[in-house]
Amino acid sequence: MTEVAPSDQLLVVIDPVAHRSDGESVRIAKDVLSAGAATKVCLPAGPEEFARALARRGSRRPVVVGDDRALLRAVSLLHRQRALGACAVSLVPVGGVLSLARSLGVPMGAVAAARAVLDGRERRMDLLVDDSDGVVVGTLRIPSVALPSPGAVPFSGPGEGSGSGSGSGPGESAAARPPWLRTCQSLVRTLASRPGRLIAAPAPEASRPSRLRVEVDGVLVVDLDQPVESVSVTPGVLGGAEVEVRPVSLGAAVAPIRVVGRRVTVSGADFRYRADALVGGPVRTRTWVVWEGAWGLTLPVG
């Protein structure tokens, strides 16, 4: 880990969601950071201002006050600016989605996290970058294919919509029909115009297995003829990524397939994937490559 100088100037970017959800933690973080370093505080109103603030940070070290999504937004923007190698990112976690921050070792309290920003060290970590320049900090997951929930189907009783018993014969006028017949036919038309009864279709399984072709460093791991429950890719394993494929069990339990590599290509029918807290796709094919030591995060010493 590389030591971070406490005298660094800081650009504190406060995510609007964090400011609205927990203003007290945001205020505490600002007070601690301002007491320990020269800070410029920015409260962007939306994604455009968030990106503009990072692009104009100058020599200031970026500090994100927000949840996992705010951290991912900052890392993604700095990656596209090709600026991740020149600065360490710091995070004060505030918000409801913090599983990624916790897994990375960021302190959960506002005071402890702010002190880590001031006194911590930079830890370089790997990054997954896909062929559309999207990034994955934690884990990439490709789940089973979700099945759409069926709606209720209309049911028509005998004769509904067919006109039987409710219309006039050829050439027959309403005045020529006796009153009792006109009353009966009016009643039939009224009943026929009511909405049909709805019968709920039986609920299907929540998902069905995916059929995907997975290649790691050019070596085929699983092909389209082997349905899989899920695929996950996690960077940071021996300079590569751990790829786990879970085949569908057809009776006896099937152990997951685990391999390590630097380049992962997944293809098949349209599929969606979860990159950390974000959902991407649908796509027919996507390749992810490990960028070793591509970004730095400030963490507590020790």
Summary of the structure (lengths in Angstrom):
residues: 302
radius of gyration: 29.8
end to end distance: 9.6
largest distance: 101.0
contacts: 886
relative contact order: 0.16
helix: 25%
strand: 38%
